[in-house]
Amino acid sequence: MKALRWYGRKDLRYEDIPEPSPRPGQIKARINLAGICGSDLKEYASGPCLIAAAKAPLTIGHEFAGRVVEVGEGVTDFESGQRVSGLGYWCCGECFYCQRALYNLCLNSDFSGISVDGSMAEYLVAPSYSFYKLPDSVSDEAGALVEPLSVAIHAVRQGKVHPGDTVAIVGDGTIGLCSLLAAKAAGASEVYVVAKHKGRGEVASAMGATAVIYLSDGNPVQKMQNLTGGLGADISIECVGYPDTPQLSVELARRGGIAVIVGVFEQPGTFDFSTMTFSERTLVGSSIYVDEGRTAIALLADKRIDPSRLITSIIPLKDAVKMGFEKLLTNKEDNIKVLLKTT
């Protein structure tokens, strides 16, 4: 089968590899669409980041929509022909965290496209628990965004967003914009997006952001306070992963507020803890998802979330490097989510 394989920094190859078969408890899916995630882009541009170099070559990708073609021994809740999307984690089911249903914190985890072969291929094999059935009301295009939406929904839950809350999103990439959608679906009355790129900021406005605060327009903390009567946001969600963005996220939150850190960091940063001590803000991490894929699909099915504006192009898998990864690196104004078609 054809697959997009990571060999190292700026070295992705479209090549033939053996077609996989499911083991007990696994599903084999024919992939229709695979999404390029921000973490995939980091691995291409400056990796290895999360990928261990010793794993190369590795089929990357963990966002997808497809159809079941084969189930492994013991799988009874899926059958051939069903449309599916899914999440990226592989968990052991036995460690301290798995026994408490905190599968995202598993001590013995793998992850599609990071430590095991992923979804940028004609076929994907993964554990059955990482797949979700797609109803007819959810298109493959929307289904390919279930994984990043799940990340965003988990972050919103970590921030304890309630109806009427004010939320600040730091970042205008896919996760930031998905967090905008998730916060609105959770009932936030005001959602502000701190953006770097005008084009993506315009998308945020079209998707219902209360206002977009551009980094180029001055101090975003002061602007947030001006917009909120001097208070700041009840919850801020950091979706960038730069050394200075956690500090910004904390300062965007009001006294007693919550700052959620979602970004994947390549470098450590510095932090002024006095911005937490006297304000009693809470800083909390958000690691991927637990079972938020089910929620994401339900929100897509009843149209409470519409991610269609995030999709800027659908291109053949064979053209992924030139028309996908490179465009995302060089033109972030006009590109957000690029989907790869495997057929």
NUROMI-457633 format. One record per residue (C-alpha): x, y, z; residue in one letter. Coordinates in nm, 3 decimals. Layout:
// residues N
{x: X y: Y z: Z res: A}
...
//
This chain:
// residues 343
{x: 0.000 y: 0.000 z: 0.000 res: M}
{x: 0.100 y: 0.365 z: -0.032 res: K}
{x: 0.197 y: 0.558 z: 0.280 res: A}
{x: 0.363 y: 0.884 z: 0.382 res: L}
{x: 0.669 y: 0.793 z: 0.586 res: R}
{x: 0.872 y: 1.011 z: 0.823 res: W}
{x: 1.247 y: 0.952 z: 0.796 res: Y}
{x: 1.363 y: 1.268 z: 0.970 res: G}
{x: 1.348 y: 1.646 z: 0.957 res: R}
{x: 1.223 y: 1.768 z: 0.617 res: K}
{x: 1.227 y: 1.407 z: 0.497 res: D}
{x: 0.881 y: 1.266 z: 0.425 res: L}
{x: 0.855 y: 0.999 z: 0.158 res: R}
{x: 0.553 y: 0.869 z: -0.030 res: Y}
{x: 0.630 y: 0.502 z: -0.079 res: E}
{x: 0.506 y: 0.144 z: -0.089 res: D}
{x: 0.498 y: -0.056 z: 0.232 res: I}
{x: 0.334 y: -0.390 z: 0.320 res: P}
{x: -0.039 y: -0.376 z: 0.389 res: E}
{x: -0.106 y: -0.436 z: 0.761 res: P}
{x: -0.340 y: -0.694 z: 0.915 res: S}
{x: -0.531 y: -0.654 z: 1.241 res: P}
{x: -0.430 y: -0.850 z: 1.549 res: R}
{x: -0.681 y: -0.952 z: 1.818 res: P}
{x: -0.872 y: -0.649 z: 1.944 res: G}
{x: -0.776 y: -0.435 z: 1.645 res: Q}
{x: -0.953 y: -0.288 z: 1.343 res: I}
{x: -0.824 y: -0.236 z: 0.990 res: K}
{x: -0.973 y: 0.070 z: 0.819 res: A}
{x: -0.945 y: 0.193 z: 0.463 res: R}
{x: -0.853 y: 0.559 z: 0.502 res: I}
{x: -1.038 y: 0.810 z: 0.286 res: N}
{x: -0.913 y: 1.137 z: 0.436 res: L}
{x: -0.625 y: 1.208 z: 0.673 res: A}
{x: -0.557 y: 1.546 z: 0.832 res: G}
{x: -0.222 y: 1.720 z: 0.877 res: I}
{x: -0.196 y: 1.807 z: 1.247 res: C}
{x: 0.019 y: 2.081 z: 1.397 res: G}
{x: 0.229 y: 1.812 z: 1.564 res: S}
{x: 0.282 y: 1.642 z: 1.225 res: D}
{x: 0.399 y: 1.978 z: 1.092 res: L}
{x: 0.646 y: 2.017 z: 1.380 res: K}
{x: 0.787 y: 1.670 z: 1.316 res: E}
{x: 0.838 y: 1.760 z: 0.951 res: Y}
{x: 0.984 y: 2.105 z: 1.010 res: A}
{x: 1.200 y: 2.050 z: 1.317 res: S}
{x: 1.163 y: 1.691 z: 1.438 res: G}
{x: 1.219 y: 1.461 z: 1.598 res: P}
{x: 0.999 y: 1.624 z: 1.865 res: C}
{x: 0.764 y: 1.356 z: 1.993 res: L}
{x: 0.875 y: 1.089 z: 1.745 res: I}
{x: 1.174 y: 0.888 z: 1.861 res: A}
{x: 1.436 y: 0.895 z: 1.584 res: A}
{x: 1.487 y: 0.522 z: 1.635 res: A}
{x: 1.129 y: 0.465 z: 1.516 res: K}
{x: 1.207 y: 0.591 z: 1.165 res: A}
{x: 1.079 y: 0.521 z: 0.910 res: P}
{x: 0.728 y: 0.569 z: 1.048 res: L}
{x: 0.392 y: 0.635 z: 0.882 res: T}
{x: 0.273 y: 0.963 z: 1.034 res: I}
{x: -0.077 y: 1.097 z: 1.100 res: G}
{x: -0.354 y: 1.044 z: 1.355 res: H}
{x: -0.653 y: 1.236 z: 1.214 res: E}
{x: -0.872 y: 1.041 z: 0.974 res: F}
{x: -1.203 y: 0.928 z: 0.834 res: A}
{x: -1.246 y: 0.595 z: 0.661 res: G}
{x: -1.429 y: 0.266 z: 0.649 res: R}
{x: -1.378 y: -0.065 z: 0.832 res: V}
{x: -1.248 y: -0.341 z: 0.604 res: V}
{x: -1.150 y: -0.606 z: 0.859 res: E}
{x: -1.180 y: -0.670 z: 1.232 res: V}
{x: -0.946 y: -0.870 z: 1.449 res: G}
{x: -1.036 y: -1.158 z: 1.675 res: E}
{x: -1.257 y: -1.054 z: 1.965 res: G}
{x: -1.391 y: -0.735 z: 1.807 res: V}
{x: -1.771 y: -0.750 z: 1.820 res: T}
{x: -1.886 y: -0.387 z: 1.810 res: D}
{x: -1.763 y: -0.308 z: 1.458 res: F}
{x: -1.811 y: -0.477 z: 1.124 res: E}
{x: -1.679 y: -0.442 z: 0.773 res: S}
{x: -1.827 y: -0.151 z: 0.578 res: G}
{x: -1.895 y: 0.084 z: 0.870 res: Q}
{x: -1.775 y: 0.443 z: 0.838 res: R}
{x: -1.539 y: 0.544 z: 1.117 res: V}
{x: -1.317 y: 0.812 z: 1.259 res: S}
{x: -1.104 y: 0.781 z: 1.568 res: G}
{x: -0.840 y: 0.893 z: 1.814 res: L}
{x: -0.466 y: 0.834 z: 1.822 res: G}
{x: -0.390 y: 0.677 z: 2.158 res: Y}
{x: -0.300 y: 0.315 z: 2.233 res: W}
{x: -0.322 y: 0.239 z: 2.607 res: C}
{x: -0.229 y: -0.067 z: 2.812 res: C}
{x: -0.553 y: -0.091 z: 3.010 res: G}
{x: -0.366 y: -0.218 z: 3.315 res: E}
{x: -0.157 y: 0.062 z: 3.470 res: C}
{x: -0.257 y: 0.290 z: 3.760 res: F}
{x: -0.411 y: 0.548 z: 3.526 res: Y}
{x: -0.588 y: 0.310 z: 3.288 res: C}
{x: -0.752 y: 0.141 z: 3.588 res: Q}
{x: -0.900 y: 0.482 z: 3.670 res: R}
{x: -1.012 y: 0.543 z: 3.307 res: A}
{x: -0.743 y: 0.811 z: 3.259 res: L}
{x: -0.626 y: 0.653 z: 2.936 res: Y}
{x: -0.456 y: 0.971 z: 2.817 res: N}
{x: -0.212 y: 0.939 z: 3.109 res: L}
{x: -0.128 y: 0.572 z: 3.046 res: C}
{x: 0.223 y: 0.477 z: 3.161 res: L}
{x: 0.272 y: 0.236 z: 2.870 res: N}
{x: 0.106 y: 0.424 z: 2.587 res: S}
{x: 0.167 y: 0.437 z: 2.214 res: D}
{x: 0.028 y: 0.688 z: 1.969 res: F}
{x: -0.061 y: 0.656 z: 1.602 res: S}
{x: 0.188 y: 0.840 z: 1.383 res: G}
{x: 0.424 y: 0.904 z: 1.676 res: I}
{x: 0.535 y: 0.563 z: 1.805 res: S}
{x: 0.334 y: 0.329 z: 1.579 res: V}
{x: 0.230 y: 0.362 z: 1.215 res: D}
{x: -0.046 y: 0.617 z: 1.164 res: G}
{x: -0.320 y: 0.726 z: 0.928 res: S}
{x: -0.143 y: 0.891 z: 0.632 res: M}
{x: -0.171 y: 0.570 z: 0.435 res: A}
{x: -0.423 y: 0.367 z: 0.244 res: E}
{x: -0.490 y: 0.153 z: 0.552 res: Y}
{x: -0.466 y: 0.200 z: 0.928 res: L}
{x: -0.461 y: -0.071 z: 1.192 res: V}
{x: -0.532 y: 0.038 z: 1.550 res: A}
{x: -0.711 y: -0.086 z: 1.865 res: P}
{x: -1.087 y: -0.107 z: 1.832 res: S}
{x: -1.136 y: 0.126 z: 2.132 res: Y}
{x: -0.972 y: 0.409 z: 1.938 res: S}
{x: -1.237 y: 0.399 z: 1.663 res: F}
{x: -1.582 y: 0.562 z: 1.659 res: Y}
{x: -1.867 y: 0.503 z: 1.417 res: K}
{x: -1.962 y: 0.798 z: 1.199 res: L}
{x: -2.337 y: 0.854 z: 1.146 res: P}
{x: -2.463 y: 0.941 z: 0.800 res: D}
{x: -2.516 y: 1.301 z: 0.912 res: S}
{x: -2.138 y: 1.349 z: 0.961 res: V}
{x: -1.936 y: 1.380 z: 0.640 res: S}
{x: -1.589 y: 1.231 z: 0.596 res: D}
{x: -1.452 y: 1.587 z: 0.590 res: E}
{x: -1.600 y: 1.659 z: 0.933 res: A}
{x: -1.510 y: 1.310 z: 1.053 res: G}
{x: -1.145 y: 1.375 z: 0.976 res: A}
{x: -1.160 y: 1.655 z: 1.236 res: L}
{x: -1.292 y: 1.440 z: 1.521 res: V}
{x: -0.942 y: 1.402 z: 1.670 res: E}
{x: -0.852 y: 1.774 z: 1.698 res: P}
{x: -1.205 y: 1.851 z: 1.815 res: L}
{x: -1.157 y: 1.591 z: 2.088 res: S}
{x: -0.839 y: 1.767 z: 2.200 res: V}
{x: -1.031 y: 2.094 z: 2.221 res: A}
{x: -1.330 y: 1.945 z: 2.405 res: I}
{x: -1.096 y: 1.790 z: 2.662 res: H}
{x: -0.926 y: 2.127 z: 2.712 res: A}
{x: -1.262 y: 2.296 z: 2.764 res: V}
{x: -1.350 y: 2.031 z: 3.022 res: R}
{x: -1.014 y: 2.078 z: 3.195 res: Q}
{x: -1.094 y: 2.448 z: 3.217 res: G}
{x: -1.440 y: 2.374 z: 3.360 res: K}
{x: -1.611 y: 2.603 z: 3.110 res: V}
{x: -1.974 y: 2.663 z: 3.208 res: H}
{x: -2.258 y: 2.850 z: 3.037 res: P}
{x: -2.205 y: 3.223 z: 3.064 res: G}
{x: -1.826 y: 3.204 z: 3.105 res: D}
{x: -1.578 y: 3.424 z: 2.923 res: T}
{x: -1.302 y: 3.232 z: 2.746 res: V}
{x: -0.977 y: 3.349 z: 2.585 res: A}
{x: -0.810 y: 3.126 z: 2.326 res: I}
{x: -0.439 y: 3.177 z: 2.261 res: V}
{x: -0.361 y: 3.055 z: 1.909 res: G}
{x: -0.523 y: 3.063 z: 1.567 res: D}
{x: -0.428 y: 2.714 z: 1.447 res: G}
{x: -0.658 y: 2.414 z: 1.422 res: T}
{x: -0.659 y: 2.341 z: 1.797 res: I}
{x: -0.718 y: 2.706 z: 1.885 res: G}
{x: -1.008 y: 2.735 z: 1.642 res: L}
{x: -1.150 y: 2.399 z: 1.750 res: C}
{x: -1.130 y: 2.527 z: 2.109 res: S}
{x: -1.336 y: 2.827 z: 2.001 res: L}
{x: -1.602 y: 2.590 z: 1.867 res: L}
{x: -1.586 y: 2.369 z: 2.177 res: A}
{x: -1.613 y: 2.663 z: 2.418 res: A}
{x: -1.916 y: 2.798 z: 2.235 res: K}
{x: -2.076 y: 2.453 z: 2.237 res: A}
{x: -2.016 y: 2.439 z: 2.614 res: A}
{x: -2.216 y: 2.760 z: 2.652 res: G}
{x: -1.946 y: 3.025 z: 2.688 res: A}
{x: -2.109 y: 3.364 z: 2.637 res: S}
{x: -1.793 y: 3.537 z: 2.514 res: E}
{x: -1.496 y: 3.375 z: 2.340 res: V}
{x: -1.195 y: 3.585 z: 2.243 res: Y}
{x: -0.916 y: 3.460 z: 2.016 res: V}
{x: -0.562 y: 3.591 z: 2.041 res: V}
{x: -0.431 y: 3.556 z: 1.687 res: A}
{x: -0.111 y: 3.615 z: 1.495 res: K}
{x: -0.249 y: 3.579 z: 1.141 res: H}
{x: -0.515 y: 3.807 z: 0.994 res: K}
{x: -0.652 y: 3.538 z: 0.764 res: G}
{x: -0.706 y: 3.293 z: 1.048 res: R}
{x: -0.845 y: 3.570 z: 1.265 res: G}
{x: -1.108 y: 3.634 z: 1.001 res: E}
{x: -1.201 y: 3.266 z: 1.013 res: V}
{x: -1.232 y: 3.291 z: 1.393 res: A}
{x: -1.469 y: 3.587 z: 1.353 res: S}
{x: -1.675 y: 3.397 z: 1.097 res: A}
{x: -1.698 y: 3.104 z: 1.340 res: M}
{x: -1.841 y: 3.321 z: 1.613 res: G}
{x: -1.552 y: 3.468 z: 1.810 res: A}
{x: -1.670 y: 3.765 z: 2.018 res: T}
{x: -1.355 y: 3.950 z: 1.909 res: A}
{x: -1.012 y: 3.872 z: 1.772 res: V}
{x: -0.711 y: 4.025 z: 1.948 res: I}
{x: -0.415 y: 4.049 z: 1.712 res: Y}
{x: -0.067 y: 4.028 z: 1.861 res: L}
{x: 0.047 y: 4.297 z: 1.620 res: S}
{x: -0.201 y: 4.548 z: 1.766 res: D}
{x: -0.039 y: 4.584 z: 2.107 res: G}
{x: -0.054 y: 4.427 z: 2.453 res: N}
{x: -0.319 y: 4.150 z: 2.436 res: P}
{x: -0.359 y: 4.138 z: 2.815 res: V}
{x: -0.452 y: 4.505 z: 2.828 res: Q}
{x: -0.690 y: 4.461 z: 2.536 res: K}
{x: -0.855 y: 4.164 z: 2.706 res: M}
{x: -0.905 y: 4.366 z: 3.023 res: Q}
{x: -1.051 y: 4.653 z: 2.823 res: N}
{x: -1.299 y: 4.413 z: 2.665 res: L}
{x: -1.400 y: 4.254 z: 2.996 res: T}
{x: -1.441 y: 4.553 z: 3.225 res: G}
{x: -1.092 y: 4.515 z: 3.366 res: G}
{x: -1.138 y: 4.154 z: 3.479 res: L}
{x: -0.994 y: 3.923 z: 3.214 res: G}
{x: -1.125 y: 3.585 z: 3.105 res: A}
{x: -1.274 y: 3.323 z: 3.337 res: D}
{x: -1.077 y: 3.060 z: 3.146 res: I}
{x: -0.788 y: 3.090 z: 2.901 res: S}
{x: -0.672 y: 2.806 z: 2.676 res: I}
{x: -0.316 y: 2.801 z: 2.541 res: E}
{x: -0.296 y: 2.625 z: 2.203 res: C}
{x: 0.044 y: 2.729 z: 2.065 res: V}
{x: 0.336 y: 2.573 z: 2.250 res: G}
{x: 0.581 y: 2.865 z: 2.244 res: Y}
{x: 0.799 y: 2.944 z: 2.546 res: P}
{x: 0.611 y: 3.268 z: 2.622 res: D}
{x: 0.251 y: 3.159 z: 2.560 res: T}
{x: 0.182 y: 2.999 z: 2.903 res: P}
{x: 0.269 y: 3.329 z: 3.071 res: Q}
{x: 0.039 y: 3.514 z: 2.833 res: L}
{x: -0.241 y: 3.267 z: 2.896 res: S}
{x: -0.217 y: 3.304 z: 3.272 res: V}
{x: -0.222 y: 3.683 z: 3.250 res: E}
{x: -0.528 y: 3.676 z: 3.023 res: L}
{x: -0.723 y: 3.498 z: 3.296 res: A}
{x: -0.893 y: 3.696 z: 3.572 res: R}
{x: -0.810 y: 3.661 z: 3.941 res: R}
{x: -0.927 y: 3.318 z: 4.047 res: G}
{x: -0.946 y: 3.212 z: 3.681 res: G}
{x: -0.811 y: 2.901 z: 3.511 res: I}
{x: -0.541 y: 2.878 z: 3.244 res: A}
{x: -0.532 y: 2.552 z: 3.044 res: V}
{x: -0.211 y: 2.449 z: 2.865 res: I}
{x: -0.268 y: 2.241 z: 2.551 res: V}
{x: 0.027 y: 2.333 z: 2.326 res: G}
{x: 0.308 y: 2.092 z: 2.240 res: V}
{x: 0.638 y: 2.256 z: 2.335 res: F}
{x: 0.971 y: 2.214 z: 2.160 res: E}
{x: 1.158 y: 2.441 z: 2.405 res: Q}
{x: 1.118 y: 2.529 z: 2.774 res: P}
{x: 1.022 y: 2.881 z: 2.873 res: G}
{x: 1.035 y: 3.104 z: 3.178 res: T}
{x: 0.743 y: 3.181 z: 3.404 res: F}
{x: 0.668 y: 3.449 z: 3.664 res: D}
{x: 0.491 y: 3.263 z: 3.944 res: F}
{x: 0.400 y: 3.588 z: 4.116 res: S}
{x: 0.128 y: 3.619 z: 3.850 res: T}
{x: -0.039 y: 3.322 z: 4.019 res: M}
{x: 0.041 y: 3.365 z: 4.388 res: T}
{x: -0.152 y: 3.682 z: 4.461 res: F}
{x: -0.423 y: 3.629 z: 4.200 res: S}
{x: -0.500 y: 3.266 z: 4.295 res: E}
{x: -0.520 y: 3.165 z: 3.932 res: R}
{x: -0.510 y: 2.793 z: 3.852 res: T}
{x: -0.277 y: 2.648 z: 3.588 res: L}
{x: -0.378 y: 2.307 z: 3.451 res: V}
{x: -0.244 y: 2.081 z: 3.177 res: G}
{x: -0.458 y: 1.918 z: 2.911 res: S}
{x: -0.326 y: 1.599 z: 2.752 res: S}
{x: -0.507 y: 1.493 z: 2.435 res: I}
{x: -0.839 y: 1.328 z: 2.535 res: Y}
{x: -1.005 y: 1.039 z: 2.715 res: V}
{x: -1.334 y: 0.958 z: 2.542 res: D}
{x: -1.414 y: 1.300 z: 2.395 res: E}
{x: -1.435 y: 1.150 z: 2.045 res: G}
{x: -1.786 y: 1.036 z: 2.125 res: R}
{x: -1.883 y: 1.390 z: 2.228 res: T}
{x: -1.719 y: 1.541 z: 1.920 res: A}
{x: -1.923 y: 1.318 z: 1.689 res: I}
{x: -2.246 y: 1.394 z: 1.876 res: A}
{x: -2.180 y: 1.769 z: 1.845 res: L}
{x: -2.103 y: 1.729 z: 1.473 res: L}
{x: -2.413 y: 1.516 z: 1.417 res: A}
{x: -2.656 y: 1.767 z: 1.569 res: D}
{x: -2.473 y: 2.062 z: 1.407 res: K}
{x: -2.378 y: 2.232 z: 1.735 res: R}
{x: -2.026 y: 2.231 z: 1.592 res: I}
{x: -1.950 y: 2.311 z: 1.228 res: D}
{x: -1.578 y: 2.286 z: 1.146 res: P}
{x: -1.613 y: 2.330 z: 0.770 res: S}
{x: -1.440 y: 2.672 z: 0.764 res: R}
{x: -1.123 y: 2.511 z: 0.899 res: L}
{x: -1.072 y: 2.298 z: 0.589 res: I}
{x: -0.874 y: 2.500 z: 0.336 res: T}
{x: -0.782 y: 2.225 z: 0.088 res: S}
{x: -0.811 y: 1.855 z: 0.009 res: I}
{x: -0.514 y: 1.719 z: -0.183 res: I}
{x: -0.381 y: 1.378 z: -0.292 res: P}
{x: -0.163 y: 1.198 z: -0.039 res: L}
{x: 0.116 y: 1.179 z: -0.297 res: K}
{x: 0.132 y: 1.561 z: -0.304 res: D}
{x: 0.132 y: 1.602 z: 0.075 res: A}
{x: 0.479 y: 1.753 z: 0.109 res: V}
{x: 0.462 y: 2.021 z: -0.160 res: K}
{x: 0.092 y: 2.109 z: -0.143 res: M}
{x: 0.032 y: 2.038 z: 0.224 res: G}
{x: 0.325 y: 2.057 z: 0.466 res: F}
{x: 0.517 y: 2.326 z: 0.280 res: E}
{x: 0.208 y: 2.542 z: 0.227 res: K}
{x: 0.122 y: 2.518 z: 0.595 res: L}
{x: 0.473 y: 2.629 z: 0.683 res: L}
{x: 0.502 y: 2.915 z: 0.436 res: T}
{x: 0.146 y: 3.050 z: 0.413 res: N}
{x: -0.037 y: 3.036 z: 0.744 res: K}
{x: -0.263 y: 3.324 z: 0.645 res: E}
{x: -0.452 y: 3.116 z: 0.392 res: D}
{x: -0.410 y: 2.761 z: 0.523 res: N}
{x: -0.549 y: 2.600 z: 0.839 res: I}
{x: -0.644 y: 2.236 z: 0.791 res: K}
{x: -0.520 y: 2.042 z: 0.490 res: V}
{x: -0.680 y: 1.702 z: 0.433 res: L}
{x: -0.504 y: 1.428 z: 0.238 res: L}
{x: -0.708 y: 1.200 z: 0.012 res: K}
{x: -0.561 y: 0.853 z: -0.016 res: T}
{x: -0.762 y: 0.732 z: -0.316 res: T}
//
